[in-house]
């Protein structure tokens, strides 16, 4: 499973975003402009949530596959790992076999 987390506008973990061993990557998920009905009748407003982060990651995956449709799921995963910006004070050299890995 590839769980997607959300980051803030300052590239930190959003307070509502979960963590854990299934978290694969995070993407912007706070103050995302979207079309929606609001009390001011505006067609655009900002909203937050991992439901705003996931489509961004899905779009990146689609672009990767459009450039090379023959890639496997593992290939795409490795490309995302190798090219994602590492932010925050986290241990990115984790071992999934060890409890408490980051």
Contact map, one row per residue, 1 for C-alpha under 8 A:
111000000000000000000100000000000000000000000000000000000000000000000000000000000000000000000000000000
111100000000000000000111100000000000000000000000000000000000000000000000000000000000000000000000000000
111110000000000000000111100000000000000000000000000000000000000000000000000000000000000000000000000000
011111000000000000000011111000000000000000000000010011001000000000000000000000000000000000000000000000
001111100000100011100011111010000000000000000000010011000000000000000000000000000000000000000000000000
000111110000110010000000011111000000000000000000110110000000000000000000000000000000000000000000000000
000011111111110010000000011111000000000000000000000000000000000000000000000000000000000000000000000000
000001111111110000000000000111100000000000000000000000000000000000000000000000000000000000000000000000
000000111111000000000000000101100000000000000000000000000000000000000000000000000000000000000000000000
000000111111000000000000000000000000000000000000000000000000000000000000000000000000000000000000000000
000000111111100000000000000100000000000000000000000000000000000000000000000000000000001100000000000000
000000111111110000000000000000000000000000000000000000000000000000000000000000000000001100000000000000
000011110011111010000000000000000000000000000000000000000000000000000000000000000000000000000000000000
000001110001111110000000000011000000000000000000000000000000000000000000000000000000000000000000000000
000000000000111110000000000000000000000000000000000000000000000000000000000000000000000000000000000000
000000000000011111000000000000000000000000000000100000000000000000000000000000000000000000000000000000
000011100000111111100000000000000000000000000000110000000000000000000000000000000000000000000000000000
000010000000000111110010000000000000000000000000000000000000000000000000000000000000000000000000000000
000010000000000011111110000000000000000000000000000000000000000000000000000000000000000000000000000000
000000000000000001111110000000000000000000000000000000000000000000000000000000000000000000000000000001
000000000000000000111110000000000000000000000000000000000000000000000000000000000000000000000001000011
111000000000000000111111000000000000000000000000000000000000000000000000000000000000000000000000000000
011110000000000001111111110000000000000000000000000000000000000000000000000000000000000000000000000000
011110000000000000000111110000000000000000000000000000000000000000000000000000000000000000000000000000
011110000000000000000011111000000000000000000000000000000000000000000000000000000000000000000000000000
000111100000000000000011111100000000000000000000000010000000000000000000000000000000000000000000000000
000111100000000000000000111110000000000000000000000011011000000000000000000000000000000000000000000000
000001111010000000000000011111010000000000000000000110010000000000000000000000000000000000000000000000
000011110000010000000000001111110000000000000001111110000000000000000000000000000000000000000000000000
000001111000010000000000000111110000000000000011100100000000000000000000000000000000000000000000000000
000000011000000000000000000011111000000000000111000000000000000000000000000000000000000000000000000000
000000000000000000000000000111111100000000000111000100000000000000000000000000000000000000000000000000
000000000000000000000000000000111110000000011110000000000000000000000000000000000000000000000000000000
000000000000000000000000000000011111000000011110000000000000000000000000000000000000000000000000000000
000000000000000000000000000000001111100000111000000000000000000000000000000000000000000000000000000000
000000000000000000000000000000000111110001111000000000000000000000000000000000000000000000000000000000
000000000000000000000000000000000011111011110000000000000000000000000000000000000000000000000000000000
000000000000000000000000000000000001111111101000000000000000000000000000000000000000000000000000000000
000000000000000000000000000000000000111111000000000000000000000000000000000000000000000000000000000000
000000000000000000000000000000000000011111000000000000000000000000000000000000000000000000000000000000
000000000000000000000000000000000000111111100000000000000000000000000000000000000000000000000000000000
000000000000000000000000000000000001111111111000000000000000000000000000000000000000000000000000000000
000000000000000000000000000000000011110011111000000000000000000000000000000000000000000000000000000000
000000000000000000000000000000001111100001111100000000000000000000000000000000000000000000000000000000
000000000000000000000000000000001111010001111110000000000000000000000000000000000000000000000000000000
000000000000000000000000000000111100000000011111000000000000000000000000000000000000000000000000000000
000000000000000000000000000001111100000000001111100000000000000000000000000000000000000000000000000000
000000000000000000000000000011110000000000000111111100000000000000000000000000000000000000000000000000
000001000000000110000000000011000000000000000011111110000000000000000000000000000000000000000000000000
000111000000000010000000000010000000000000000001111111000000000000000000000000000000000000000000000000
000000000000000000000000000010000000000000000001111111100000000000000000000000000000000000000000000000
000001000000000000000000000111010000000000000001111111110000000000000000000000000000000000000000000000
000111000000000000000000011110000000000000000000111111111000000000000000000000000000000000000000000000
000110000000000000000000001000000000000000000000011111111100000000000000000000000000000000000000000000
000000000000000000000000000000000000000000000000001111111110000000000000000000000000000000000000000000
000000000000000000000000001100000000000000000000000111111111000000000000000000000000000000000000000000
000100000000000000000000001000000000000000000000000011111111100000000000000000000000000000000000000000
000000000000000000000000000000000000000000000000000001111111110000000000000000000000000000000000000000
000000000000000000000000000000000000000000000000000000111111111000000000000000000000000000000000000000
000000000000000000000000000000000000000000000000000000011111111100000000000000000000000000000000000000
000000000000000000000000000000000000000000000000000000001111111110000000000100000000000000000000000000
000000000000000000000000000000000000000000000000000000000111111111000000000000000000000000000000000000
000000000000000000000000000000000000000000000000000000000011111111100000000000000000000000000000000000
000000000000000000000000000000000000000000000000000000000001111111111000000100000000000000000000000000
000000000000000000000000000000000000000000000000000000000000111111111110000100000000000000000000000000
000000000000000000000000000000000000000000000000000000000000011111111000000000000000000000000000000000
000000000000000000000000000000000000000000000000000000000000001111111000000000000000000000000000000000
000000000000000000000000000000000000000000000000000000000000000111111110000000000000000000000000000000
000000000000000000000000000000000000000000000000000000000000000111111110000000000000000000000000000000
000000000000000000000000000000000000000000000000000000000000000010011111000000000000000000000000000000
000000000000000000000000000000000000000000000000000000000000000010011111111100000000000000000000000000
000000000000000000000000000000000000000000000000000000000000000000000111111100000000000000000000000000
000000000000000000000000000000000000000000000000000000000000000000000011111110000000000000000000000000
000000000000000000000000000000000000000000000000000000000000000000000011111111000000000000000000000000
000000000000000000000000000000000000000000000000000000000000000000000011111111100000000000000000000000
000000000000000000000000000000000000000000000000000000000000100110000011111111110000000000000000000000
000000000000000000000000000000000000000000000000000000000000000000000000111111111000000000000000000000
000000000000000000000000000000000000000000000000000000000000000000000000011111111100000000000000000000
000000000000000000000000000000000000000000000000000000000000000000000000001111111110000000000000000000
000000000000000000000000000000000000000000000000000000000000000000000000000111111111000000000000000000
000000000000000000000000000000000000000000000000000000000000000000000000000011111111000000000000000000
000000000000000000000000000000000000000000000000000000000000000000000000000001111111000000000000000000
000000000000000000000000000000000000000000000000000000000000000000000000000000111111100000000000000000
000000000000000000000000000000000000000000000000000000000000000000000000000000011111110000000000000000
000000000000000000000000000000000000000000000000000000000000000000000000000000000011111000000000000000
000000000000000000000000000000000000000000000000000000000000000000000000000000000001111100010000000000
000000000011000000000000000000000000000000000000000000000000000000000000000000000000111111000000000000
000000000011000000000000000000000000000000000000000000000000000000000000000000000000011111000000000000
000000000000000000000000000000000000000000000000000000000000000000000000000000000000001111100000000000
000000000000000000000000000000000000000000000000000000000000000000000000000000000000001111110000000001
000000000000000000000000000000000000000000000000000000000000000000000000000000000000000011111100000011
000000000000000000000000000000000000000000000000000000000000000000000000000000000000010001111100000001
000000000000000000000000000000000000000000000000000000000000000000000000000000000000000000111110000000
000000000000000000000000000000000000000000000000000000000000000000000000000000000000000000111111000011
000000000000000000000000000000000000000000000000000000000000000000000000000000000000000000001111110010
000000000000000000001000000000000000000000000000000000000000000000000000000000000000000000000111111010
000000000000000000000000000000000000000000000000000000000000000000000000000000000000000000000011111000
000000000000000000000000000000000000000000000000000000000000000000000000000000000000000000000011111110
000000000000000000000000000000000000000000000000000000000000000000000000000000000000000000000001111110
000000000000000000000000000000000000000000000000000000000000000000000000000000000000000000000000011111
000000000000000000001000000000000000000000000000000000000000000000000000000000000000000000100111011111
000000000000000000011000000000000000000000000000000000000000000000000000000000000000000001110100000111
